[in-house]
Amino acid sequence: MRNLVLAILAIGAASIAGPAAAQTYDPDYPVCLHVYGPATYYECRYTSLAQCNASASGRGAQCVISPYFASVQVPAGPHYRRHPRVY
């Protein structure tokens, strides 16, 4: 009887858990607004940090660079070491 009650409680706890959140970054925009509060979410609709900061003004929000922006280009060139080699 105790096992049955524990099994029912385990199934009930697993069914109450909410669904996992999907990826919220939009790859078409380089800047996202991360809004904090009871419902924390991302709005990736901004083309510049200035535009995003104007929207974040007065809100519990922060502008972040989208890590999934489609036009991200890695600069080509020499890679510098932090410390020079000593021979």
ZIQUIHU-V756987 format. One record per backbone hydrogen bond with DSSP energy under -1.0 kcal/mol. CO is the residue of the C=O (numbers start at 1). NH is the residue of the N-H. If there is no record, write none. Layout:
co->CO nh->NH
co->CO nh->NH
//
This chain:
co->1 nh->5
co->2 nh->6
co->3 nh->7
co->4 nh->8
co->5 nh->9
co->6 nh->10
co->7 nh->11
co->8 nh->12
co->9 nh->13
co->10 nh->14
co->11 nh->15
co->12 nh->16
co->13 nh->17
co->26 nh->29
co->27 nh->70
co->30 nh->66
co->31 nh->46
co->32 nh->64
co->33 nh->43
co->34 nh->62
co->35 nh->41
co->41 nh->35
co->43 nh->33
co->43 nh->45
co->46 nh->31
co->48 nh->52
co->49 nh->53
co->50 nh->54
co->51 nh->55
co->52 nh->56
co->53 nh->57
co->56 nh->59
co->59 nh->61
co->60 nh->36
co->62 nh->34
co->64 nh->32
co->66 nh->69
co->69 nh->72
//
